[in-house]
């Protein structure tokens, strides 16, 4: 098991985050086990060497509130994680946001909620 400062990484992830991360990884690594699945995901496969599972904020949506002022809430359709191929970025590192990175297997907030981090150990598959 992978460790940081002698502590197993799995213990460093909070219980609520662990559940969300596990659900996200389950869908990414074993899409055939999901109840409702996009058929394209099953063809894409799981995490491969040289790829990273990257998490992000799903974003916010605005709706009119009772007084006419907009109210904001988390976007349930927003992507909170996906697999990114970091083997061939098509340009040298420039210290800038990578806008057109090759992504696959998006996980949406409506499926797992907000995901703030994922820890992988040395198990096969990850």
N, C-alpha and C positions, 0 to 999 in steps of 0.2 A: 504494500500500500504506500502511496506517495505521502511524504510528510514534509512539513515546514516547521523548523525549530523543534523537531521531535514529536509534533502533534499531527495525528492523521488529518489529512485535508478534509475528509468527510465530516469530522467533528467541528471544523472551523466554519462550515456553512450552517447558518441558522436553520432550525427545524422547518419554518414556513418556506424559506427559500429552497431547502432541500427537496421538499415535496414538489414545488413548482419546477425546479430544475430536473428532477427525476421524471416528471410528466413530460417535459419538453424533450428530454433525451430519449425517453421511451418512444415518442412519436417520431423523432428523427432517426434513431437507430433501428427501430423495429416498426416501420409503418404498417406492416401487414397485421400487427396486433391491435391496431386502432379500430374502434367501432365504425366511425365515419371517416373515410380517408379519400383524399384526392387521388385518383388512379395514377396520375403522373408521378406522385411522390414514391410510390412503390417501385417505379422503374429507375429512380435516381439513386437508390441505395443509401447506406449509412455513411458515417464519417470515415474518410480515407486518410492515409498518411499525407501530410502536407496541407490538410484542411483544418479550419478552426470553427468551433461553434461560438458565434458572437451574439451577445445579448444587447438589447437597446430598449429605450423608452418607446412605448407604442404611440405616443402623441396624445393630443387633446382634440376634442370636437366641441363646437359651440352650438348651443340651441337657445331659442328665445325663452327667457324666464317669465315668471308670472307677471312681473312689472314691465316687461318689454326689454329689459336689459338682458344681454346674453349671459348664459351660464355655461360653464366649461366642465367637462368630465373627461375621464380617460377614454381613449378611442379603442373600443373592443375589437375593431377590425384591423388595428395597427399591428405590425409585425414586432414581436418582442425577441425573436432570435432566429438565426438561420446559419447554415453552413456556408463558409466563405473559403474559396480556394486561394490560398496564399502562396502557392508554388510559382505562379507566373503572373506577377502584377502588371506586366506590359510596360512598365516604366521604372526607373530607379526611385528609391525612397526620396521624397522631397519635403517631408515634414508637414504635409498637408493632408486634409481629409480626402480619403480615397472614395470618390463619388461613384464610379461605375464598376465596383468590385464584382466578380462573378459569384453570385449567390444561388443557393438552392435550398429546398426543404424549409420554407418559412413557417414559423410557428406564430400564431396570432394570439393576442391577449384574450380573446373570447374562449380559447381552448385551455390556457394555463394561467392567466393573470399576468401580472408584471413579473419579469424574471430579472434579478439584479446580478446574478453571477452563476457560473457553473464550474464545478470542480470535477475533473476526471482523474481516476486513479490508473494504475498500471494493468488493469484487467483487460482481457482481450475478448470481444471487441470493447472499445472504450465506452 
